[in-house]
Amino acid sequence: MAMSTGGSGGGPMCDINVTPLVDVMLVLLIIFMVTAPILSYPIDIDLPQKSLTPPPEQKNPPEPIDLRIDGANQVFWNNSPVPLSALRNMMEAEVERDPNNQPTLQIDTAEDADYGVLARVLATARNAQMQKIGFVKK
């Protein structure tokens, strides 16, 4: 603690010298930053493994299915109106044709379409075991 006697006539002026305190705190901060363990979260990744056998030849992919939802929440399967209740049977029929070479389901929605209809279509596709689902960007 440093003391100085003020020459302006008052009593003694007491000031705490905080410079050493700041220096010590900065050194401690740097020590804690260096020694603190960095938190890491493991992520499981399934990487492809080396295989000596070549992959089987790819068949020609089937034509994609165009599924459109308009502003009135009507569902169209390749430009044909389809009730939402019949959609699952149609999707399961496409999957059963060739489960290893499924067609791509290309979903196009209008901007004013109800999200609930899209959610039901996606749930139906998942329940029908469709693996290739894409969205059409306008």
Backbone hydrogen bonds, N-H to C=O, Kabsch-Sander energy under -0.5 kcal/mol:
donor,donor_aa,acceptor,acceptor_aa,energy
2,A,15,D,-1.1
4,S,13,M,-2.0
6,G,4,S,-0.8
6,G,11,G,-0.6
9,G,6,G,-0.6
13,M,4,S,-2.4
14,C,12,P,-0.5
15,D,2,A,-1.4
15,D,13,M,-0.6
18,V,16,I,-0.9
22,V,18,V,-2.4
23,D,19,T,-2.3
24,V,20,P,-2.4
25,M,21,L,-2.3
26,L,22,V,-2.3
27,V,23,D,-2.1
28,L,24,V,-2.5
29,L,25,M,-2.3
30,I,26,L,-2.2
31,I,27,V,-2.3
32,F,28,L,-2.6
33,M,29,L,-2.2
34,V,30,I,-2.1
35,T,31,I,-2.5
36,A,32,F,-1.8
47,L,45,I,-1.1
65,I,104,T,-3.0
66,D,64,P,-0.6
67,L,65,I,-0.7
67,L,106,Q,-3.0
68,R,66,D,-0.6
68,R,76,F,-2.5
69,I,108,D,-2.8
70,D,68,R,-0.5
70,D,74,Q,-2.0
73,N,70,D,-1.8
75,V,82,V,-0.6
76,F,68,R,-3.0
77,W,80,S,-3.0
78,N,66,D,-3.5
78,N,76,F,-0.7
80,S,77,W,-1.1
82,V,75,V,-2.9
86,A,83,P,-1.1
87,L,83,P,-0.5
87,L,84,L,-0.6
90,M,86,A,-1.6
91,M,87,L,-2.4
92,E,88,R,-2.8
93,A,89,N,-1.9
94,E,90,M,-1.7
95,V,91,M,-2.1
96,E,92,E,-2.4
97,R,93,A,-1.1
98,D,94,E,-0.8
101,N,98,D,-1.3
105,L,132,K,-3.0
106,Q,65,I,-3.2
106,Q,104,T,-0.8
107,I,105,L,-0.7
107,I,134,G,-3.0
108,D,67,L,-2.9
108,D,106,Q,-0.5
110,A,69,I,-2.3
113,A,110,A,-1.5
117,V,114,D,-0.6
118,L,114,D,-1.3
119,A,115,Y,-2.6
120,R,116,G,-2.0
121,V,117,V,-2.2
122,L,118,L,-2.5
123,A,119,A,-2.3
124,T,120,R,-2.3
125,A,121,V,-2.3
126,R,122,L,-2.3
127,N,123,A,-2.5
128,A,124,T,-1.6
129,Q,126,R,-1.5
130,M,125,A,-2.5
133,I,131,Q,-0.8
134,G,105,L,-3.1
136,V,107,I,-2.8
